[in-house]
Structures are given as structure tokens and as C-alpha cells.
Amino acid sequence: MRHAIQIMHARHAYTLAFLAAVLLLPAAARAQSDAERAAAAGELVVYKNHHVLRLYGSEPRERGFAHGYLLASGILEAMDDALKSLPFFTAEKFEHRLIPWAKNSFVWDAQATQEMEGMFEGLCARLPAKERVCPALGRAVTLADLYAINVIADYFGPGCSGFSAWGPLTEDGKVIYGRNLDFPIGQRAVANQIVLAVEKLGAKGKDPKRKPWIGVGWPGLITIFTAMNEDGFVCCLHDSTNVLKGGPKAGFVPRGLLLRRMIEGVDPEDGDPAEAAAKLTAERPAACGNLFHIAWPKAAAEKTKTTPSAVLEFDGSGREAGTTKGIGLRRMDEKNYLVLSNHYCVRSPELKCPRFEKITEGIRQMTKDGRTIDVAAARKILIGGELPTAAHTVVFQPDDRVMHLAITRANFLSTRVAATKFTFKDLLKRGNQDDK
């Protein structure tokens, strides 16, 4: 009996020792929960009354997982909104046109593929199958659906407008850059836009290291249309018409992914930023007509002996592999400003456009009155280009790494909503959020 009691005490002591050892193990040695995995690569916070998704994982798949896990419900809402609100679009077109097109006609680089797969994995980890149903589709979402919503901007062209200015037109000659993003999508989708703050990604092998960047986007999109990197290089997407219809039928780069790769890869002090962006554009054809409005800081422009803004004009036509042939490049001229709206036809003369004319007249009036263009003036000028489909208005200050964001709220268009100032440093600071 005494021997049995001794054995029981020994077993009890062993169990306590084992539990203590397990509890003292570092978190990495224990089984990681889905929530812990997401938290290791990103965070979703409310900062200055805006939802901010910060991504900082060391691998694209893990960043994708954090995105999918933290924004699972928002991804479903974004997809449902697109199917219900986009003009002349239906669930049937999504199923039979957009999904096959996204899968078969576009080239997704290795990092994008990993990020998309991680996002779907995170979404599935957060929501059980019965909660992953998209009402408009009447079924649970799939990985193919995520690829499809990431090329919607290649299928539907946004009607954007904007301008850039510097030198005698601005305070201290610094660069100022304003843009309106217009897209015919529902009010809930507009309100559900998120601020993105993405840390530097140290890629393995021959891939370049991706620069950190900030921008504005939607849940479920790894493609981006409005962004600035840590060096003050800005790029925003505008739509245009194709010159020819005889271009390639496949092998396209999603234009929102191309824009992101520019933001992640272009150093405005390392040669001519416009030429660097054009080289990236030349790697693959685009499925539609594009105007990429780019800008960079005054200091970088002075170092590289460039004017600090340009517009890349391109589609899938007239291309030669390995060259920039077929890519138009409009540069800021001696007027020290550059205006565009999506009235430009790729590699064609400007067409008459009231939005273009109103923005141009707004800048000329400032000059005539002897006033410099600051953030408030830039927003006033952008009113000249507003459309009823406005989703957001952004004014960038590349020299100071600052973004001023306004999102359309109900019946108040983004050009008339008070802007929120975000600094690059504060957006990237982990844990920075409003008081709970």
C-alpha cells in the first residue's frame, strides 16, 4: 500500500513538472492559434477614426493570412457589394467571365500567389463554411473568387482625376499631389475602405526587397490604386481607353499589382523614377488602357535632374518584349504642374474634358492670384474633377511623407469631407491606435 502511494506521489510530481515545463516554453514552441498567427503578421486597428490594416509578417503568405483573418467579414461584404452595385454586372458574369479571365489571362508572381493563398487560408480559419457564403453568389467563396475581385479594376475602369505641382506654385517649392478615385460601387463598399500600412518585406533569393508603403484600399485586395512609399514615391491609377484591340489575349499583369510593385521597388533618388517605372511596365502587357500618375520629392528631383512628376500611358498594344516601346511618358513641363483625368487616350492627343479644364483653371487661378498651393487649396482644386462616384480624395506631400485622406460619407463626396492627416511614421508604428 505504501509502495502504491509512493508511485502515485511520483506520478503527481512528474505531471506537475511536465505542466510547468510546458507553460515555460516560449510561444513559438507551443501550438500557435490562428489568432496568434494573424497577430504575428498584422494588426487591424482604428486610428484617427479610420480602419488601418498594418502588415509586418516576414513572408507574403503570413501577411496574406493576417489580411484574410482580420478582415474576413469585410472581404465577403466587398465581394457582395461589387456584385450588387457595379453597373451591368451580375453574379453570372462574375462566375462565367471574371473568374476564368482572372485565372487564365493574368500572371501572378510568386509572392502575389503566396499572399492570395494565405489570405484565403486566413479567411477560412476565421469563418466556418456556413459563414463564408457570399449572398450575391449563393455559395461559399473560393480562392478563385479572391483572384477575380483583384482584377475588377481591369474589368471596370475607374474615372479618376488629379494633378501634381511644385516649384513656385507651392510652399518652399515642395511637391504636392492630389487625386480623386471614382468608382461606381455602393455606399457600404465606399465606407468600408481601409488604410494600409505595409512594412518592408525582405524577400529571399533574387527578388528585390519590397519597400514599406502606405495607401488606401479595400478588404480582400492585394492590388492597390493609391499609394506612397517610404522614399516619397507616389503612384495612383487612372483609367484610359485602349488604342488598339489587337493586343495579346493573355499574360497580363493586374494593373493594381503592377502599381504596387512600382511602389515597392522604385527609389526616386536612384536614377530617373519615370524611366524605372516604365521598365517595370514593360515586363508584361496590361489588359486595358492605363494612366499611372507618379510623383516624387523635390530633393529627389533635384538630385536626378528631373521634374518630379510624370504620367505613364500604356495598354497591351504596340509592345516589344524587353523594351519600353508602346509606353507613353508625359512629363511635367515648365508650367510646373501636371493635370490629368481619364479623358486621355493612350498615346493619343488629349480629348476635351470639363474635369481636366476645371482642375487646370483652378491651378491657373491660384497662380494669377499669387497664392501657393497648400493642402487646403489642393482639395479645393480637386472639387473641379469630382464625380458622383467619388470613393476617396487624397492629397500627398511626398517631401514630408504625409497623406491627407477623405472618404465619401453617405451623401457627402470625398472632395467635401474633412481630410485626415496621416504621417508615414505614425501609420507604420505598431500598436498606434485611438483610445479604446
N, C-alpha and C positions, 0 to 999 in steps of 0.2 A: 504493500500500500504506500509505504514511504517512498519507494522507488518510483511508483507511478506519479506521485505528487511532484517529485523532483523533475521528472520528464515534462510534466505539464508546465512547471515554472520555467524550465529551459526553453520550451516552445514559445511561451508567452514573451520571454525576454528576447528571443530571436525575432518574433513578429514585431515587437516594438522597435528593435534595432533596424529591421528592414524598412519599416514605415518612416523612421527618422531619416534613413539614408535616402529614400525616395523623395521625401519632402525637401531635403537639402540639395538635391540635384538641380543644376541650372535648368532654366526653362527650355533651352534648346535640346536637352537630353530627355525631356518628357514628351509625351504625345502632345502635339500642337493642335489646338482647336481651330476651327475655321475663323472665328473672330480674331484669335491671336495671329493667325496667318495674314489676315487682311490688315491688322494693325501694324504688322511688321513692314508693310509696303506702302501704306497710305492712311489718310485720315480724312473724314468728312466733317467740316466744322461750319458754324455760322460766324462770319466775320464781317463787320460793318453791314449787317443785315443782308448779306449775300451768302449763298451756299458755296463753299470753297472746297474743292477736292484737291488735296495735296498728295502727290505720288512720289515716293522716295525709295522704293524697293530696288535691289541691286540687279534684278533680272526682269525683262519685259513681261514674262509670264506672271510673275508675282505682282507687278504693277497692274496688270490686267485683272488678276484675281481680286485685288483690293477694289478696283473700279467696279467690277461686277457685283461684289459682295456688298459694298457700301451703298451702291446706287441701284440695287436690283429692282425695286418697285418703280423708280424713276425711269429705268430703261424700258420697262413694259409700257408705262404711260407715254413715253416719247414715241414708241413704235405705234401705239394705238392712235395717238394724235395725228401722226403723219398719214396714216391710212384713212382717217376720217375727215381730215381738213384740207389736204392738198388737192388742188383743182384737177378735175378729170382723172382722178386716181382712185383705184379700188383695190380691195383685197385680192381680187382675181388677177389684176395686173401685177400686184406685188408678188404673188405666188408664181405666175407663169412668165413674167417678163423680167422683173427686177432681180429676183433670186438667181435665176440661171445666168443673167448678164453679169452680176457681181461675182459669181463663182467661176465662170468660164472666160470672161473677157478681160478681167483685170489681173494684174500681177501684184501679189502681196509679198513684200520682202520677208525674210526670216523673222525679224524682230516683230513686225506687224502681225504675222501669223501667230507667233507665240503670245503676243498681247491679246489678240482676239480670242484665242483658245482659253487663255487664263481668265478673261472676262466672263466667258460662258461658264466656265467651271465655278467661278465665284458666284454668279447668279444662281446656279443650281444648288450651290452649297447654302445659300441664304434662303431660298424659297423652295418649298416642296412642289412636286409636279403639278398639283391641282391649283397652286397659286401662280404658276408660270404661264397661265393661259392669257393670250392677247385677245381681248373681246372682239376686235375687228376681224381677226383671223379665225376665231373659234377653236383654237388649238394652242398647245404649249409651244413656246418659242424654241427655236433651234439655233445652233451655231450659224447655219446658213442665213438666218434672219438678221443676225448681227452684221454679217458681211454686207447684206443688202442695204440696211439702213445707213451704212457707212459710205455708200455711193449714191445716196439720194440727191446730193448736191451735183452729181454728174448727170443725173437724170432730169432734175428740175434746176433751172438756172436762177440764182438769186438776182435781184435787181438793185444792186448796191451803188453807192456813190461815195466820193471822198476827195480829199486834197492833202497836199503837203506843202510846207513853206519854210523858209529860213532867211538868214541874212538880214537886210534892212527891214524886212517885213515882220520880224519877230524880236522879242526881247533878248538882248545880248547875242542876237544872230543865231540862237539855238533853233533846232528843228522842231516843228510842231506838225502833227499828223492827225487828221480827223477822218472818221469813216462811219457811214450808216450801213448796217446789214439789213437788207429787206428780204423776207422770205414768206411765202403765203401759207403760213401754218397757224394753227389755232391758238387761242389766248392762253390755255393751260401750258402748251408747249413753250410758248414765249416766256411765260412766267417761270418755267422750270429750267431756264438756262443756268449754267453753273460757271463759276470762276475756276480756272485750272491753274495750279502752281506745281510745276514738274521739275524735280531736281535733276542734276546731271546724272547721266547713265554712263558708267564706264563699261563699254562694250568689249567683248573678247575678240581675239583674232584680228582680222584685218579691218573690221568695221570701225568707223570713226567714233570718237567719244561724243555722245549727244549732249549738247549744251542745255542748261536749265532754261526754262521759259515760263511765261505766264500768258494767259489768254482767256477767251470766252468760248464756251461750247455747250454741248448737250449730253445728258446721260447716255451711255452706250456708244458714243462716237470717239474713236481714236483719231479720226480725221479732224482737222481744225481749220478755221476760216479767218480768225482774228487773233494775232499773237505777236509777242516781242520776246527776244532772248536776252540773256544777261549782259550782252555787249551792246544792247540798244538797237539791234537789227529788227525791224518791224516788217511784217508781211500780212496783207489782207487780200482775200479773194473777191473778185468781181466777175460777173458773167459776161460773155460776149457771144457773138454768132460765129459759126464755122464758115470758113472761106469756101471750102470745097467739101463735097460729100464723098469723095473718092478715097478717103484715107483708110487706114487699117481698120479691121473689124475686131481685133483683139490685141492683147499685150499692153493694155492701157495701165497707167499709174492712176490711182484715185487722186483727184486733184487736191483734196484735203490732206492726203498723206504726203503728197509732194510738197505742199506748203509747210507741213510740219517738219519734213526733212530739211528744208531750207532753214527754218528757224533753228533747228538743232545743229546745223552744220556750218552756217555762214558766219565767219568772223569779219566784221566790217573794216577792220584795220589790216587785214591780210589780203592786200590787192583790191581790185575793183569789185565791190559787192554785187553789182548788177551782172557782171560777167560770171562771177561764181554761181549766182542763182541761175543764169542762163545755161550754164554747163549741167547743172542738176536737172533742169527742164529737158535738156537734150537726151537724157538717158533713156526715156521712154515716151511714147506718144500719149496724148490726152484724148479722152473720148468726146470732148466738147470744146467750145471756144472759151478762152480764159484771158483775164486781165489780172495779173498779180501786181499789186501796188506795193512797192518796197521803199523803205527809207532807213537812214542810219544817222548817227550823231554827227554834230558839227566837227568834233575833234577827229573823227574817223575820216570825214570828207576832206578835211584839210590835209591829213596825213597821206591819203591816197590820191589827192588832187582830183577829186570828183565832186559833182554836185550831189547832195545827199538824198536823192530820190529818183526813182525810175518806175516804169510800168513795163512788165513783160507781157507780150501779146503772142498767144500760141494756141494751136489746136492740133489735130492729128495729121494735118496735111502738109505737103511740101517738106517732109523731114528726110534727113540723111543720117543714118546711124553714126554716132560718134562726133557729130558736128552740131553747131547751133543754127544751121541753115533752117529757115522756116520759123524762127523765133524772132519776133519784132521787139525792139527795145526803144521805148520813148524815154528820153531823159529830161530832167528839169532844165530849163534853159535860163537865159539871162533875166527873165522876169522873176526868178527866184520862187516860183510856185508851180505846182503841177496839179491839175484838176482832172478828174475822170468820173464818168458814170458808165453804166454798161451799154451806152449808146455806141461805143467804139466797136467797129468791126475789125477783126484780127487782120493786121497788115493792110488795112484799108483806111481811107480818109475818115475824119470824124463826121458823124451824122448830126443833123440838127437835133438838139435835145434841150428842153427847157430846164431840166435839172442841172445839166452842165453849165448852161448860161447863167442861171441864178447863183450857183456857187462861185463862178468866175466873177460875176458882177459884185458879189459880196466882198471878195478879196480886193477888187479894184477900188471899191468904195472906201475900204479901210485905208488903202494907200493914199487915196485922194484926200481923205480927212487927216492924214498924218498920224494915224493910230497904228500901233503894232498889234499883231495877232497873238493874244494870250488864249488861255483855255476857254474863258467865257466867250470871247469873240469867235473862236473856232466853232463852238457849239451853235452860236447864232448863225454863222455862215452855213453850217450843215442843215439848218432848217430849210434852206433853199433846195436841198436834194431829198427831202423826206417823202416817203410814200406811205399809204395806209397799211402796208405790210411790214412796217419797220419792226425789227426784232431787238436790235440794240444799236446804240451810238457810243463810239469810243473815241477819245482823244488821247493820243500817246505823246509823251515828252521823252523821246529817246535819249537825249543828253542826260536827263535826270533819272531815267529808268522808272517812269511813272505812267500809270494808266488811269484814266478817268472813265468810268463806266456808267451808262444809264440804260436800263432795260424798260421796254414798253410795259406799262401797267394799265390794264383794263382799257379805258378809252384815251389814255394819255400816251402819245407817241414818245419814243425814247429821246427824240431831239428836244422834247419839252419837259422831260423828267429830270429832276436834280441829279447830277452825276456824283458818283462816289469815287474818291481818290484812293488808289492803291499804289503803294511803293513796291518795287520788286523785292526788296529785302524783307518787308513785313509780310508779304504774301507767302514767301518761302519759309518763313520761320515756323517751325513745327510747334503745335500747341497754341499758336496765336489765334484767339477767338474772342467773341463777345462774352461778357459775363453771363453765366447761366442763371 
